[in-house]
Amino acid sequence: MRLYELAYACSVYRIFQNYDIAYDKFLDDTKADLNMRKLEHRTALLNWLNGWGCRIESGFHPAISARLLDWFNNSEPKLPSIHKSLLQVSDTDLDNIAGIYESLSSMKASDSRSIAPTAASKILFALRKDVCPPWDRAMRKKGNYAEDAKSYKEWLLKTKRTLSQLEEDCSKFGINIYELPKKICGKQYSLLKLLDEYNLVVITNRLNIPPPETIGEWH
């Protein structure tokens, strides 16, 4: 992914996607600081997941909320610092995250369903928005990923390589990579939110971004 491709896809996302309505409400409800030990924050999290296409039945929200609290109390010590980015985490951190993802993905969500990979990745994104990128079925299919911890770690590593490439592009323009969200969409989102916008537009919705020559021809 090149810097212009990210900016192009995010511009398209702002026109056609309405995911930010649910996400912005989640940020407002949690003051952009999710505390899993607060019932109202877990409720906001589950409502946002439904808004982002996760089929978690509302009637099971109270039971899932309680399970999430237990899961978080057990998993929090293995999560990387909230101040770290994906570019800064170690391989040990990635192994820990992959294991946490697996335990979350298999958590019971209803009588017949588990939390499952997509929702698990989005919960981790909510907890560590600078480390854990969302991951939906179309993205897994595109990359020939399975749904297990090993594949999720591979997704993290791929995303980390993408960020490194973007950081190189940013340096050519004298831009700090962490300033990109403000420059591209005018909001203090995380870098991984921008990458998710790109993935939703290009992978999930199959937009073909024109090459630089085509854009330059009409500039």
Backbone as CSV, one residue per row, in Angstrom:
resi,resn,N_x,N_y,N_z,CA_x,CA_y,CA_z,C_x,C_y,C_z
1,MET,0.835,-1.196,0.000,0.000,0.000,0.000,0.874,1.251,0.000
2,ARG,0.596,2.163,-0.937,1.305,3.436,-0.972,0.454,4.506,-0.286
3,LEU,1.101,5.593,0.061,0.426,6.661,0.790,-0.755,7.231,-0.001
4,TYR,-0.577,7.413,-1.320,-1.672,7.981,-2.110,-2.863,7.020,-2.170
5,GLU,-2.583,5.705,-2.144,-3.661,4.719,-2.175,-4.491,4.781,-0.890
6,LEU,-3.805,4.957,0.232,-4.505,5.080,1.506,-5.389,6.323,1.503
7,ALA,-4.826,7.459,1.087,-5.592,8.711,1.070,-6.788,8.608,0.126
8,TYR,-6.598,7.982,-1.022,-7.675,7.832,-2.011,-8.806,6.975,-1.430
9,ALA,-8.446,5.809,-0.872,-9.455,4.900,-0.334,-10.216,5.529,0.829
10,CYS,-9.502,6.256,1.689,-10.163,6.892,2.827,-11.122,7.991,2.375
11,SER,-10.791,8.663,1.274,-11.701,9.672,0.724,-12.974,9.024,0.211
12,VAL,-12.827,7.881,-0.462,-14.000,7.147,-0.944,-14.829,6.650,0.236
13,TYR,-14.156,6.138,1.255,-14.836,5.646,2.457,-15.715,6.733,3.077
14,ARG,-15.209,7.970,3.134,-15.969,9.064,3.747,-17.257,9.354,2.968
15,ILE,-17.275,9.022,1.690,-18.455,9.295,0.876,-19.506,8.197,1.022
16,PHE,-19.052,6.946,0.978,-20.001,5.845,0.859,-20.245,5.048,2.137
17,GLN,-19.367,5.127,3.121,-19.520,4.314,4.320,-20.150,5.121,5.455
18,ASN,-20.963,4.442,6.265,-21.557,5.112,7.428,-21.109,4.462,8.732
19,TYR,-20.018,3.676,8.670,-19.535,3.016,9.882,-19.134,4.018,10.953
20,ASP,-18.723,5.188,10.562,-18.229,6.146,11.549,-19.331,6.645,12.480
21,ILE,-20.572,6.543,12.075,-21.677,6.954,12.958,-21.651,6.105,14.226
22,ALA,-21.593,4.781,14.041,-21.559,3.877,15.185,-20.249,4.004,15.958
23,TYR,-19.143,4.142,15.233,-17.840,4.214,15.894,-17.693,5.505,16.689
24,ASP,-18.121,6.623,16.114,-18.031,7.894,16.820,-18.904,7.893,18.077
25,LYS,-20.066,7.240,18.002,-20.916,7.140,19.192,-20.220,6.310,20.268
26,PHE,-19.569,5.223,19.850,-18.821,4.407,20.806,-17.717,5.231,21.471
27,LEU,-16.992,6.019,20.683,-15.943,6.869,21.250,-16.529,7.895,22.211
28,ASP,-17.672,8.463,21.846,-18.330,9.433,22.729,-18.781,8.769,24.028
29,ASP,-19.388,7.583,23.919,-19.929,6.892,25.097,-18.826,6.459,26.063
30,THR,-17.635,6.198,25.534,-16.530,5.739,26.387,-15.482,6.827,26.605
31,LYS,-15.763,8.025,26.103,-14.790,9.132,26.167,-13.457,8.725,25.521
32,ALA,-13.554,7.879,24.477,-12.386,7.378,23.735,-11.374,6.695,24.666
33,ASP,-11.868,6.113,25.743,-10.988,5.448,26.714,-11.756,4.261,27.303
34,LEU,-11.837,3.183,26.520,-12.625,2.016,26.918,-12.107,1.409,28.214
35,ASN,-13.007,1.283,29.183,-12.703,0.647,30.461,-13.615,-0.570,30.585
36,MET,-13.062,-1.744,30.350,-13.872,-2.960,30.324,-14.459,-3.317,31.681
37,ARG,-13.997,-2.649,32.724,-14.544,-2.937,34.051,-15.797,-2.113,34.345
38,LYS,-16.163,-1.229,33.420,-17.390,-0.454,33.563,-18.488,-1.078,32.716
39,LEU,-19.615,-1.386,33.341,-20.731,-2.012,32.636,-21.188,-1.166,31.455
40,GLU,-21.275,0.155,31.646,-21.763,1.018,30.568,-20.809,1.026,29.376
41,HIS,-19.527,0.828,29.638,-18.555,0.772,28.547,-18.687,-0.544,27.776
42,ARG,-18.915,-1.641,28.486,-19.105,-2.929,27.803,-20.404,-2.898,26.991
43,THR,-21.406,-2.237,27.511,-22.667,-2.086,26.765,-22.434,-1.277,25.496
44,ALA,-21.678,-0.191,25.614,-21.352,0.629,24.440,-20.551,-0.182,23.424
45,LEU,-19.644,-1.021,23.906,-18.837,-1.866,23.027,-19.720,-2.821,22.228
46,LEU,-20.648,-3.491,22.897,-21.516,-4.447,22.220,-22.447,-3.752,21.230
47,ASN,-22.935,-2.573,21.595,-23.786,-1.815,20.670,-23.000,-1.402,19.425
48,TRP,-21.751,-0.995,19.626,-20.903,-0.630,18.486,-20.625,-1.837,17.597
49,LEU,-20.362,-2.996,18.193,-20.122,-4.203,17.397,-21.315,-4.513,16.507
50,ASN,-22.508,-4.377,17.053,-23.701,-4.565,16.227,-23.755,-3.532,15.108
51,GLY,-23.374,-2.299,15.416,-23.351,-1.248,14.409,-22.315,-1.481,13.332
52,TRP,-21.284,-2.242,13.659,-20.225,-2.561,12.694,-20.421,-3.952,12.085
53,GLY,-21.651,-4.439,12.106,-21.997,-5.641,11.356,-21.801,-6.963,12.063
54,CYS,-21.485,-6.956,13.358,-21.331,-8.214,14.087,-22.699,-8.669,14.592
55,ARG,-23.037,-9.906,14.287,-24.373,-10.408,14.633,-24.380,-10.990,16.048
56,ILE,-24.381,-10.091,17.014,-24.445,-10.490,18.419,-25.833,-10.107,18.924
57,GLU,-26.640,-11.098,19.189,-28.039,-10.848,19.546,-28.143,-10.021,20.825
58,SER,-28.973,-8.975,20.763,-29.087,-8.052,21.894,-29.569,-8.742,23.160
59,GLY,-30.367,-9.787,23.001,-30.864,-10.499,24.184,-29.763,-11.192,24.972
60,PHE,-28.629,-11.428,24.318,-27.507,-12.084,24.987,-26.463,-11.079,25.491
61,HIS,-26.687,-9.783,25.264,-25.702,-8.780,25.669,-25.332,-8.866,27.153
62,PRO,-26.301,-8.980,28.083,-25.916,-9.033,29.508,-24.995,-10.212,29.833
63,ALA,-25.295,-11.375,29.259,-24.467,-12.552,29.539,-23.076,-12.389,28.916
64,ILE,-23.036,-11.869,27.705,-21.748,-11.665,27.042,-20.929,-10.624,27.790
65,SER,-21.593,-9.588,28.260,-20.907,-8.535,29.010,-20.191,-9.115,30.224
66,ALA,-20.871,-10.014,30.938,-20.255,-10.639,32.119,-19.066,-11.508,31.712
67,ARG,-19.208,-12.240,30.602,-18.100,-13.083,30.141,-16.913,-12.229,29.703
68,LEU,-17.212,-11.110,29.054,-16.138,-10.222,28.618,-15.349,-9.671,29.804
69,LEU,-16.039,-9.377,30.886,-15.351,-8.876,32.076,-14.392,-9.926,32.619
70,ASP,-14.855,-11.176,32.727,-13.982,-12.249,33.198,-12.797,-12.443,32.252
71,TRP,-13.095,-12.445,30.955,-12.036,-12.617,29.952,-10.997,-11.504,30.068
72,PHE,-11.466,-10.264,30.220,-10.548,-9.134,30.287,-9.684,-9.199,31.544
73,ASN,-10.267,-9.557,32.660,-9.494,-9.658,33.904,-8.375,-10.673,33.778
74,ASN,-8.612,-11.740,33.020,-7.580,-12.761,32.821,-6.568,-12.359,31.752
75,SER,-7.019,-11.587,30.766,-6.186,-11.299,29.602,-5.399,-9.996,29.689
76,GLU,-5.874,-9.048,30.463,-5.249,-7.719,30.486,-3.744,-7.756,30.738
77,PRO,-3.245,-8.604,31.670,-1.790,-8.593,31.914,-0.955,-8.947,30.684
78,LYS,-1.543,-9.634,29.710,-0.793,-10.034,28.516,-0.931,-9.052,27.362
79,LEU,-1.806,-8.080,27.508,-1.959,-7.075,26.458,-0.778,-6.109,26.484
80,PRO,-0.345,-5.635,25.316,0.743,-4.634,25.314,0.250,-3.321,25.903
81,SER,1.176,-2.479,26.288,0.825,-1.171,26.836,-0.075,-0.413,25.873
82,ILE,-1.020,0.319,26.411,-1.933,1.119,25.599,-1.184,2.225,24.854
83,HIS,0.039,2.510,25.273,0.846,3.567,24.649,1.690,3.042,23.483
84,LYS,1.693,1.727,23.270,2.463,1.156,22.168,1.667,1.189,20.865
85,SER,2.399,1.223,19.748,1.780,1.056,18.439,2.221,-0.286,17.869
86,LEU,1.587,-0.702,16.777,1.950,-1.959,16.153,3.395,-1.943,15.666
87,LEU,3.889,-0.768,15.304,5.274,-0.657,14.861,6.268,-0.893,16.004
88,GLN,5.800,-0.827,17.227,6.692,-0.914,18.387,6.617,-2.237,19.137
89,VAL,5.614,-3.058,18.856,5.442,-4.272,19.657,6.477,-5.330,19.273
90,SER,6.780,-6.200,20.220,7.742,-7.278,20.016,7.036,-8.529,19.513
91,ASP,7.831,-9.516,19.112,7.253,-10.785,18.677,6.541,-11.473,19.836
92,THR,7.055,-11.298,21.038,6.382,-11.860,22.216,5.026,-11.218,22.406
93,ASP,4.963,-9.900,22.226,3.675,-9.202,22.299,2.692,-9.796,21.299
94,LEU,3.166,-10.031,20.073,2.288,-10.563,19.025,1.799,-11.968,19.376
95,ASP,2.679,-12.785,19.949,2.260,-14.121,20.381,1.185,-14.026,21.461
96,ASN,1.375,-13.108,22.398,0.389,-12.923,23.467,-0.961,-12.475,22.898
97,ILE,-0.916,-11.518,21.969,-2.154,-11.017,21.372,-2.875,-12.129,20.622
98,ALA,-2.115,-12.940,19.886,-2.725,-14.038,19.130,-3.418,-15.026,20.063
99,GLY,-2.794,-15.320,21.192,-3.421,-16.220,22.165,-4.668,-15.607,22.778
100,ILE,-4.615,-14.320,23.079,-5.777,-13.618,23.628,-6.917,-13.608,22.615
101,TYR,-6.558,-13.367,21.344,-7.560,-13.389,20.271,-8.260,-14.741,20.214
102,GLU,-7.488,-15.827,20.302,-8.072,-17.159,20.193,-9.050,-17.436,21.328
103,SER,-8.689,-17.032,22.537,-9.587,-17.257,23.677,-10.860,-16.432,23.543
104,LEU,-10.729,-15.233,22.983,-11.891,-14.370,22.804,-12.777,-14.873,21.671
105,SER,-12.161,-15.300,20.591,-12.918,-15.763,19.426,-13.799,-16.962,19.759
106,SER,-13.350,-17.808,20.662,-14.099,-19.023,21.003,-15.114,-18.793,22.120
107,MET,-15.146,-17.595,22.681,-16.081,-17.309,23.768,-17.528,-17.449,23.302
108,LYS,-18.371,-18.010,24.140,-19.781,-18.216,23.808,-20.510,-16.878,23.730
109,ALA,-21.220,-16.663,22.618,-21.974,-15.416,22.434,-23.475,-15.637,22.541
110,SER,-23.926,-16.858,22.301,-25.345,-17.206,22.412,-25.423,-18.715,22.581
111,ASP,-26.626,-19.262,22.508,-26.773,-20.706,22.655,-26.107,-21.469,21.519
112,SER,-25.971,-20.812,20.359,-25.466,-21.524,19.187,-24.273,-20.856,18.508
113,ARG,-23.828,-19.711,19.017,-22.763,-18.966,18.337,-21.658,-18.584,19.322
114,SER,-20.448,-18.450,18.778,-19.335,-17.912,19.554,-19.114,-16.453,19.138
115,ILE,-18.235,-15.777,19.844,-17.892,-14.400,19.469,-17.380,-14.368,18.032
116,ALA,-16.554,-15.348,17.666,-16.052,-15.537,16.297,-14.955,-14.529,15.940
117,PRO,-14.195,-14.818,14.870,-12.997,-14.030,14.549,-13.231,-12.544,14.291
118,THR,-14.253,-12.202,13.521,-14.443,-10.790,13.171,-14.709,-9.946,14.409
119,ALA,-15.657,-10.377,15.219,-15.975,-9.619,16.434,-14.802,-9.602,17.402
120,ALA,-14.080,-10.721,17.496,-12.908,-10.778,18.386,-11.868,-9.745,17.972
121,SER,-11.612,-9.643,16.675,-10.613,-8.673,16.210,-11.066,-7.244,16.479
122,LYS,-12.370,-6.992,16.381,-12.877,-5.640,16.612,-12.849,-5.275,18.095
123,ILE,-13.076,-6.264,18.958,-12.957,-6.007,20.396,-11.509,-5.673,20.747
124,LEU,-10.578,-6.419,20.170,-9.162,-6.126,20.422,-8.781,-4.756,19.869
125,PHE,-9.345,-4.396,18.719,-9.112,-3.056,18.165,-9.632,-1.987,19.131
126,ALA,-10.802,-2.222,19.719,-11.365,-1.263,20.676,-10.460,-1.109,21.894
127,LEU,-9.816,-2.197,22.292,-8.948,-2.170,23.471,-7.561,-1.607,23.167
128,ARG,-7.037,-1.930,21.980,-5.689,-1.492,21.586,-5.755,-1.011,20.138
129,LYS,-6.313,0.174,19.965,-6.602,0.705,18.629,-5.343,0.980,17.804
130,ASP,-4.185,1.040,18.444,-2.936,1.285,17.718,-2.142,0.005,17.460
131,VAL,-2.669,-1.128,17.912,-1.935,-2.393,17.782,-2.731,-3.458,17.025
132,CYS,-4.030,-3.550,17.276,-4.842,-4.666,16.784,-5.813,-4.219,15.692
133,PRO,-5.526,-4.545,14.425,-6.404,-4.134,13.333,-7.642,-5.014,13.224
134,PRO,-8.787,-4.436,12.870,-9.971,-5.263,12.601,-9.717,-6.209,11.431
135,TRP,-10.520,-7.279,11.366,-10.264,-8.382,10.433,-11.594,-9.026,10.095
136,ASP,-12.119,-8.807,8.887,-13.411,-9.415,8.551,-13.238,-10.582,7.594
137,ARG,-14.348,-11.228,7.255,-14.288,-12.442,6.444,-13.676,-12.195,5.065
138,ALA,-14.048,-11.070,4.444,-13.505,-10.756,3.115,-11.990,-10.596,3.166
139,MET,-11.487,-9.979,4.229,-10.042,-9.795,4.378,-9.343,-11.140,4.579
140,ARG,-9.971,-12.028,5.352,-9.378,-13.353,5.556,-9.365,-14.141,4.244
141,LYS,-10.458,-14.051,3.504,-10.544,-14.768,2.226,-9.512,-14.245,1.233
142,LYS,-9.376,-12.933,1.162,-8.430,-12.316,0.227,-6.999,-12.782,0.495
143,GLY,-6.652,-12.900,1.771,-5.290,-13.290,2.125,-5.106,-14.773,2.364
144,ASN,-6.160,-15.569,2.082,-6.113,-17.020,2.318,-5.744,-17.352,3.763
145,TYR,-6.327,-16.579,4.691,-6.083,-16.822,6.105,-7.110,-17.797,6.667
146,ALA,-6.672,-18.594,7.634,-7.617,-19.356,8.436,-8.156,-18.413,9.528
147,GLU,-8.792,-18.967,10.535,-9.372,-18.118,11.582,-8.685,-18.318,12.926
148,ASP,-7.575,-19.040,12.942,-6.924,-19.382,14.198,-5.904,-18.321,14.630
149,ALA,-5.286,-18.572,15.765,-4.333,-17.611,16.331,-3.130,-17.404,15.424
150,LYS,-2.662,-18.472,14.782,-1.505,-18.373,13.891,-1.800,-17.410,12.736
151,SER,-2.983,-17.539,12.140,-3.345,-16.672,11.020,-3.550,-15.236,11.479
152,TYR,-4.112,-15.067,12.679,-4.292,-13.708,13.188,-2.943,-13.039,13.412
153,LYS,-1.967,-13.796,13.892,-0.629,-13.224,14.054,-0.046,-12.837,12.688
154,GLU,-0.285,-13.671,11.673,0.182,-13.343,10.325,-0.457,-12.048,9.830
155,TRP,-1.741,-11.845,10.168,-2.439,-10.604,9.803,-1.801,-9.401,10.501
156,LEU,-1.454,-9.570,11.759,-0.780,-8.500,12.496,0.563,-8.163,11.850
157,LEU,1.318,-9.182,11.482,2.634,-8.963,10.866,2.490,-8.295,9.499
158,LYS,1.500,-8.715,8.715,1.265,-8.083,7.421,0.918,-6.605,7.596
159,THR,0.057,-6.317,8.569,-0.331,-4.935,8.836,0.865,-4.120,9.305
160,LYS,1.726,-4.739,10.103,2.935,-4.054,10.572,3.838,-3.707,9.400
161,ARG,3.975,-4.619,8.435,4.788,-4.335,7.246,4.174,-3.199,6.413
162,THR,2.859,-3.172,6.347,2.168,-2.096,5.624,2.450,-0.754,6.278
163,LEU,2.394,-0.711,7.594,2.687,0.529,8.315,4.128,0.974,8.077
164,SER,5.050,0.017,8.037,6.453,0.358,7.784,6.626,0.977,6.404
165,GLN,5.922,0.438,5.420,5.975,0.995,4.070,5.387,2.401,4.036
166,LEU,4.273,2.589,4.721,3.663,3.919,4.793,4.583,4.906,5.504
167,GLU,5.282,4.433,6.519,6.209,5.312,7.248,7.320,5.791,6.326
168,GLU,7.786,4.911,5.437,8.806,5.310,4.456,8.257,6.387,3.524
169,ASP,7.026,6.200,3.052,6.400,7.202,2.183,6.250,8.537,2.918
170,CYS,5.811,8.464,4.163,5.624,9.690,4.955,6.933,10.466,5.101
171,SER,8.027,9.737,5.295,9.318,10.406,5.498,9.717,11.213,4.268
172,LYS,9.305,10.773,3.079,9.634,11.491,1.849,8.954,12.856,1.796
173,PHE,7.819,12.969,2.491,7.068,14.217,2.500,7.240,14.983,3.813
174,GLY,8.129,14.487,4.677,8.357,15.151,5.952,7.164,15.070,6.887
175,ILE,6.402,13.965,6.794,5.200,13.786,7.610,5.466,12.730,8.687
176,ASN,5.054,13.021,9.890,5.061,12.016,10.953,3.883,11.081,10.697
177,ILE,4.133,9.781,10.615,3.072,8.845,10.269,1.872,8.942,11.209
178,TYR,2.123,9.300,12.466,1.027,9.375,13.435,0.151,10.613,13.233
179,GLU,0.564,11.496,12.322,-0.253,12.661,11.981,-1.210,12.365,10.818
180,LEU,-1.073,11.201,10.197,-1.875,10.880,9.012,-3.386,10.943,9.251
181,PRO,-3.903,10.377,10.348,-5.365,10.436,10.530,-5.908,11.858,10.487
182,LYS,-5.222,12.772,11.153,-5.679,14.165,11.160,-5.575,14.776,9.766
183,LYS,-4.504,14.453,9.041,-4.309,15.017,7.710,-5.283,14.452,6.696
184,ILE,-5.581,13.155,6.799,-6.410,12.498,5.795,-7.900,12.667,6.053
185,CYS,-8.314,12.525,7.304,-9.761,12.584,7.565,-10.160,13.661,8.572
186,GLY,-9.181,14.391,9.095,-9.509,15.497,9.991,-9.918,15.084,11.384
187,LYS,-9.700,13.807,11.733,-10.089,13.324,13.060,-8.902,12.613,13.710
188,GLN,-8.960,12.522,15.041,-7.880,11.870,15.778,-8.133,10.364,15.875
189,TYR,-8.340,9.740,14.736,-8.456,8.289,14.710,-7.055,7.671,14.793
190,SER,-7.022,6.351,14.922,-5.735,5.659,14.920,-5.331,5.326,13.487
191,LEU,-4.057,5.022,13.306,-3.576,4.583,11.999,-4.309,3.329,11.541
192,LEU,-4.583,2.431,12.478,-5.239,1.180,12.112,-6.687,1.407,11.693
193,LYS,-7.293,2.479,12.171,-8.640,2.830,11.689,-8.559,3.214,10.214
194,LEU,-7.531,3.959,9.831,-7.372,4.328,8.428,-7.124,3.089,7.573
195,LEU,-6.286,2.178,8.052,-6.029,0.959,7.294,-7.295,0.121,7.155
196,ASP,-8.121,0.126,8.181,-9.387,-0.605,8.096,-10.307,0.035,7.056
197,GLU,-10.297,1.354,6.980,-11.089,2.037,5.952,-10.614,1.607,4.568
198,TYR,-9.310,1.572,4.382,-8.732,1.123,3.108,-9.188,-0.304,2.800
199,ASN,-9.069,-1.199,3.782,-9.437,-2.599,3.563,-10.918,-2.763,3.253
200,LEU,-11.770,-1.985,3.926,-13.207,-2.067,3.667,-13.551,-1.609,2.246
201,VAL,-12.851,-0.571,1.795,-13.115,-0.041,0.449,-12.522,-0.943,-0.626
202,VAL,-11.253,-1.340,-0.448,-10.523,-2.050,-1.504,-10.784,-3.553,-1.478
203,ILE,-10.825,-4.155,-0.293,-11.001,-5.609,-0.212,-12.476,-5.986,-0.079
204,THR,-13.132,-5.454,0.963,-14.523,-5.840,1.206,-15.449,-5.362,0.098
205,ASN,-15.238,-4.116,-0.376,-16.111,-3.556,-1.420,-15.485,-3.533,-2.811
206,ARG,-14.257,-4.062,-2.939,-13.626,-4.339,-4.232,-13.444,-3.107,-5.133
207,LEU,-13.040,-2.016,-4.536,-12.721,-0.834,-5.339,-11.317,-0.967,-5.919
208,ASN,-11.179,-0.690,-7.198,-9.864,-0.647,-7.829,-9.348,0.786,-7.809
209,ILE,-8.253,1.010,-7.097,-7.674,2.348,-7.041,-6.857,2.584,-8.307
210,PRO,-7.095,3.688,-9.009,-6.337,3.945,-10.239,-4.864,4.180,-9.939
211,PRO,-3.987,3.837,-10.886,-2.552,4.063,-10.688,-2.228,5.547,-10.719
212,PRO,-1.044,5.943,-10.224,-0.671,7.365,-10.178,-0.726,8.039,-11.548
213,GLU,-0.366,7.286,-12.625,-0.365,7.894,-13.958,-1.761,8.339,-14.365
214,THR,-2.751,7.507,-14.028,-4.137,7.845,-14.384,-4.606,9.077,-13.625
215,ILE,-4.292,9.108,-12.331,-4.675,10.270,-11.534,-3.965,11.512,-12.044
216,GLY,-2.658,11.374,-12.367,-1.891,12.506,-12.881,-2.400,13.019,-14.215
217,GLU,-2.915,12.127,-15.035,-3.427,12.515,-16.358,-4.578,13.507,-16.239
218,TRP,-5.367,13.366,-15.167,-6.537,14.227,-14.999,-6.318,15.307,-13.948
219,HIS,-5.098,15.415,-13.463,-4.816,16.414,-12.416,-4.771,17.819,-13.021
